[in-house]
């Protein structure tokens, strides 16, 4: 993802989680800001596998997976793609997540600004 696409992904993830999982977003953002100086959506866009493992330090992994399932669904991923991306994240590989995010930008699900 380019910088503008990454910024659009951060805004999209923040909007989705603010509407669907505001409490989880608040907990995650507090932890991520205090430890990394980034919001959870920023960390997720920069390094999804690290964001997954770091999130699992502050909430049960099942909750992390539920939160990320909602994000992936909002990116237009189907159930099989969601589970594959989550398993990749669990194994330390964020490539599938980033592929789905790039597809969502390309398909106009996530709107990137001019020059993206």
C-alpha positions in Angstrom: 0.0 0.0 0.0 1.2 3.5 -0.8 1.1 6.2 1.9 -2.3 7.7 0.8 -3.8 4.2 0.6 -2.4 3.4 4.1 -3.9 6.6 5.4 -7.2 5.7 3.9 -7.1 2.3 5.4 -6.3 3.8 8.9 -9.3 6.1 8.6 -11.6 3.2 7.4 -10.5 0.9 10.2 -11.0 3.7 12.8 -14.5 4.4 11.5 -15.5 0.7 11.4 -14.2 0.0 14.9 -15.6 3.3 16.3 -19.1 2.2 15.1 -18.9 -1.5 15.9 -16.4 -2.0 18.7 -15.8 1.4 20.4 -14.8 -0.1 23.7 -12.3 -2.5 22.2 -10.9 0.4 20.0 -10.4 2.5 23.2 -8.6 -0.2 25.0 -6.4 -1.0 22.0 -5.7 2.6 21.2 -4.7 3.3 24.8 -2.2 0.4 24.8 -0.8 1.1 21.3 -0.4 4.8 22.0 1.4 4.1 25.3 3.7 1.4 23.9 4.2 2.4 20.3 3.0 5.9 19.9 0.5 4.8 17.3 -3.2 4.1 17.2 -4.3 0.6 16.7 -5.5 1.3 13.2 -2.1 2.9 12.3 -0.3 -0.1 13.7 -2.6 -2.5 11.9 -2.0 -0.7 8.5 1.8 -0.6 9.1 2.4 -4.1 10.4 -0.8 -6.3 10.8 1.0 -9.3 12.3 2.7 -7.2 15.0 -0.6 -5.4 15.7 -2.4 -8.8 16.1 0.2 -10.1 18.5 0.4 -6.9 20.5 -3.4 -6.7 20.7 -3.5 -10.2 22.1 -1.4 -8.9 25.0 -4.2 -6.7 26.2 -7.4 -8.6 25.3 -8.2 -12.3 24.7 -7.2 -13.6 21.3 -10.8 -14.5 20.6 -11.8 -10.8 21.0 -8.9 -9.7 18.8 -10.0 -12.1 16.1 -13.6 -10.8 16.4 -12.5 -7.2 16.0 -10.3 -8.1 13.0 -13.1 -10.2 11.5 -15.3 -7.1 11.5 -12.5 -5.1 9.9 -11.9 -7.7 7.2 -15.6 -8.0 6.5 -15.8 -4.3 6.0 -13.0 -4.7 3.4 -15.2 -7.0 1.4 -13.5 -10.2 2.3 -15.5 -13.4 2.2 -15.5 -15.8 5.2 -12.8 -18.1 3.7 -10.5 -15.1 3.0 -11.1 -13.8 6.5 -10.1 -17.0 8.2 -7.0 -17.3 6.0 -6.0 -13.8 6.9 -6.5 -14.4 10.6 -4.5 -17.6 10.5 -1.7 -15.7 8.7 -1.8 -13.0 11.4 -1.7 -15.6 14.1 1.4 -17.2 12.4 3.1 -13.8 12.1 2.3 -13.2 8.4 0.4 -10.0 7.6 0.6 -10.4 3.8 -2.9 -11.8 3.3 -4.4 -9.0 5.4 -2.5 -6.4 3.3 -3.6 -8.0 0.0 -7.2 -7.8 1.1 -6.7 -4.1 2.1 -5.1 -3.3 -1.2 -8.0 -5.0 -3.0 -10.5 -3.0 -1.0 -8.7 0.2 -2.0 -8.5 -0.9 -5.6 -12.2 -1.8 -5.6 -13.2 1.5 -4.0 -14.4 0.0 -0.7 -11.7 2.0 1.0 -11.4 5.5 -0.6 -7.9 6.8 -0.9 -7.3 10.5 -1.5 -5.9 12.1 -4.6 -2.6 10.8 -5.9 -3.1 7.4 -4.3 
